């Protein structure tokens, strides 16, 4: 059987944001790149949060409906982010997706962000591993 590790199927070109970034700029990056979320890294490269579409809905309400200043990514991001290890089995991560509502997980190796794995990445992996044609 082919490798079934996250590192073999994750996306390595990951948009990252900073806590100090203007939230409207971050929303614009997510929209223009057509992605549903991005990890937030501090100045030392530590993962400190995730900004998702759901987090951005509050931005839309605050800025659009309530006409309030939007602020920074740190005010809207989710903290305490669940991550997966680059060496984890794609099948174990598939089970994580089934038990959670997340669309993607940051992938870590030695406490450093090395990529991101999404539901579609896992579907592609499982399709390749099972040899479906």
C-alpha positions as CSV (number, residue, x, y, z in Angstrom):
1,X,0.0,0.0,0.0
2,X,1.2,3.5,-0.8
3,X,2.1,5.9,2.0
4,X,-0.9,7.0,4.1
5,X,0.7,9.9,6.0
6,X,-0.6,13.4,6.2
7,X,2.8,14.8,5.0
8,X,2.2,13.1,1.6
9,X,-1.1,14.7,0.9
10,X,-1.1,18.1,2.7
11,X,-0.9,21.5,1.1
12,X,2.5,23.0,1.8
13,X,1.8,26.4,0.2
14,X,-0.3,27.9,3.0
15,X,-1.5,31.4,3.3
16,X,-0.7,32.6,6.9
17,X,-1.9,35.6,8.7
18,X,-0.6,37.6,11.7
19,X,-2.5,38.7,14.8
20,X,-1.7,42.3,14.0
21,X,-3.0,42.2,10.4
22,X,-6.0,44.3,9.6
23,X,-9.0,42.0,9.6
24,X,-10.5,43.4,6.4
25,X,-7.2,42.8,4.6
26,X,-7.2,39.2,5.9
27,X,-10.8,38.7,4.8
28,X,-9.9,40.0,1.3
29,X,-7.0,37.5,1.1
30,X,-9.3,34.6,2.0
31,X,-11.9,35.7,-0.5
32,X,-9.5,36.4,-3.4
33,X,-7.6,33.1,-2.9
34,X,-10.9,31.3,-2.5
35,X,-9.9,29.5,0.8
36,X,-12.1,29.0,3.8
37,X,-9.5,29.7,6.5
38,X,-5.9,30.3,7.4
39,X,-3.5,29.8,10.3
40,X,-2.4,32.8,12.3
41,X,1.3,32.9,13.3
42,X,3.0,35.2,15.7
43,X,6.4,36.9,15.0
44,X,8.3,33.8,16.1
45,X,6.3,31.6,13.7
46,X,4.2,30.0,16.5
47,X,0.7,29.0,15.7
48,X,-1.6,31.2,17.8
49,X,-5.0,30.8,16.0
50,X,-7.0,30.2,12.9
51,X,-9.2,32.6,11.0
52,X,-12.1,30.9,9.4
53,X,-15.1,31.9,7.2
54,X,-17.2,31.7,10.3
55,X,-14.9,34.1,12.2
56,X,-15.2,36.4,9.2
57,X,-19.0,36.6,9.4
58,X,-18.6,38.6,12.6
59,X,-16.3,41.0,10.7
60,X,-19.0,41.4,8.0
61,X,-21.6,42.1,10.6
62,X,-19.5,44.6,12.6
63,X,-18.2,46.5,9.6
64,X,-21.2,46.3,7.3
65,X,-24.3,46.2,9.4
66,X,-23.2,47.9,12.6
67,X,-20.7,50.2,10.8
68,X,-18.0,49.6,13.4
69,X,-14.3,49.6,12.8
70,X,-13.3,46.1,12.1
71,X,-10.0,45.8,13.9
72,X,-7.3,43.1,13.8
73,X,-7.1,39.4,13.1
74,X,-6.4,38.7,16.8
75,X,-9.9,40.1,17.7
76,X,-11.7,37.5,15.5
77,X,-9.5,34.4,15.2
78,X,-10.2,31.2,17.0
79,X,-7.7,30.2,19.6
80,X,-6.7,26.8,21.0
81,X,-6.5,25.4,17.5
82,X,-6.5,21.6,17.0
83,X,-3.6,20.5,14.9
84,X,-2.4,17.2,13.3
85,X,1.1,15.8,13.1
86,X,2.7,15.5,9.6
87,X,3.3,11.8,10.4
88,X,-0.3,11.0,11.3
89,X,-2.3,8.5,9.3
90,X,-4.7,10.0,6.7
91,X,-7.3,7.5,8.0
92,X,-6.9,8.8,11.6
93,X,-7.3,12.3,10.4
94,X,-10.4,11.3,8.4
95,X,-11.9,10.1,11.6
96,X,-11.1,13.5,13.2
97,X,-13.0,15.2,10.3
98,X,-16.0,13.0,11.0
99,X,-16.1,13.9,14.7
100,X,-15.5,17.7,14.2
101,X,-16.9,20.4,12.1
102,X,-13.5,21.7,10.9
103,X,-12.8,21.9,7.1
104,X,-9.0,21.9,7.5
105,X,-6.3,21.3,10.1
106,X,-2.9,22.9,10.4
107,X,-0.2,20.3,10.1
108,X,2.7,20.5,12.5
109,X,6.2,18.9,12.6
110,X,8.4,19.6,15.6
111,X,5.9,22.3,16.8
112,X,6.3,24.2,13.5
113,X,3.6,24.7,10.9
114,X,4.5,22.7,7.8
115,X,1.2,22.6,5.9
116,X,-2.5,22.3,6.1
117,X,-4.8,19.3,5.3
118,X,-8.3,19.7,4.2
119,X,-11.3,17.4,3.6
120,X,-10.6,17.4,-0.1
121,X,-6.9,16.5,0.4
122,X,-8.0,13.5,2.4
123,X,-10.6,12.4,-0.2
124,X,-7.8,12.6,-2.8
125,X,-5.5,10.6,-0.6
126,X,-8.1,7.9,0.1
127,X,-9.0,7.7,-3.6
128,X,-5.3,7.2,-4.5
129,X,-4.7,4.7,-1.7
130,X,-7.7,2.5,-2.5
131,X,-6.9,2.5,-6.2
132,X,-10.4,3.6,-7.3
133,X,-10.6,4.2,-11.1
